[in-house]
Amino acid sequence: PLAQQWEEGFAHLQVFQQREGHCFVPQSFKTNDGYKLGTWVSHQRALSDSMSAERRQRLAQLGFVWDPFAQQWEEGFAHLQVFQQREGHCRVLRNFKTNDGYRLGSWVSTQRATSDSISAERRQRLDQLGFVWDMRDIKPKTR
């Protein structure tokens, strides 16, 4: 029965991935038929260390998100990279949203607010883009 339950969850995840293009399932997500897919996904993350290699591989082939917080950070960083390439800077205002509705300004504000606890690797990646840690440090251009 447990194997059948796992296969049922995996089948729902496959449908979700095909429809949405990713496996980043919100914790509270339920399918149209009421299946608690978000709960199933969270359970897989919690059991990742004891999961069989075959199941881990099947999930990985779908693009399963093992660490949603790292995934969210990478999504924000990718949006910042696009912004920097287009605008030539990383001076993102707090309320700025990208064309696809991503709240890049909020993500940037969070990085600034948590600058003391951000990992050295993430700080270095942001610095390499020319990240502005404090908007007050920007000097107005003179004519």
N, C-alpha and C positions, 0 to 999 in steps of 0.2 A: 504493500500500500504506500509506503514512503517513496519508493521509486516512482510509482505512478503519480503521486502528488508533485514530485519534482518535475516530472515530464510535463504535467499540466501547466505548472508555472513557467517552465521554459517555453512551451508552446505560446503562452500568452505574451511572453517577452519577445518572441520572434515576431508576432503580429505587431506589437508596439513598435519594434525596431523598423519593420518594413514600412509602417505608416508614418512614423516620426523621423526616421533617418538616424536615430541614436538610441542608446539604452539608458539615458539619464532620466530615470523614472522617479517622479516625486513620491515621497514617503506615503502620502495619503491617496495616491492614485488607485482608482478602481476601474476595471474594464466595464464596457457597456453591460456585460452579463453579471456584474457585481463581484468579479474576482479581484481580491485585494493584491494587485500586482506590486504596488509599492512596498507592502509588507513582505511579500515573497522576496523581492530584491534586497531589502534590508537584511532579511534572514540569511541570504546567500553571502552577503558581505561579512556578517558576523561569524559565519562558519567557514570562511575562506581558508583558514589554516588547516582545517580537518577535512576539507572537500577533496574528493578524488581528482586526480590529474585529468581524467577524461571529462569530468564536469567543468573543471576550470577551463580546459581548452575549448569546450563547446561555448561557454560563456564569452571567452576571449574572442572567439571568431565572430561573435555578434557585435563586439565593441563594448562589452560590459564595463560599466564604470565602478571600479572597486573603491575608489576614494572620491566621493562627491565633492568634498571641499577642495581638493586639489584640482578637480575638473572645473569647478567654478572659477578658481583662480586662473587657470590656463585660458578659459574662455575670455575672461576680462583682459588678460595680457594680450591675447590675440587681437581683440578689438583695439587695444591701445596701440599695438604695432601698426595696424591699418591706419588709425588716426595719425600717428606720427609720420608715416610714409606720405599720407595725403597732405597734411598741414605743415610738416617740417618741424614740429615741436610736440611737446607733451603737456602743454598748458591747458588742461581740460577743466572746464568750469563745472561746478558741482551739479548743476541741473542738466548737463548735456546728455542727449540721447543720440545714438547712432541712427542711421536711416532704417535699420531693421528693428528699432525700438529698444536696443540694449542700453541700459542705464550706465553708460561709461563714466559719467561724472560721479555717480554714487560709488562705483567700484574704485575710482581713483581716490575719492575722499576717504574711503575705508583704508586704502594703502597708506595714505598720509597719516590717518589717525592711529594706525597700528604700526607705525614705522619703527618703534622701539622693540617690537616683538617679531618683526618679519625676519624670515631666515636670511642668512648671508647670501645664499644662492639666489633667492628672489630679489633681494636688494641689488645685487650685482646685475641681474638681468634688467631691472628697471633703470638703474644708473646708465647702463650701456645704451638705452634708448634716449637718454637725456631727460629722465623723469624729473619733474619739479616737485620736490618734497614740501615746499612752503611757498605758496603763491605770493607771499609778501616779499620774497627775495627777488621777484622779477622787477627790474627797473623799467620804467616807461621809456619808450623810444623818443628820442628828441629829434627835432627836424633840423 
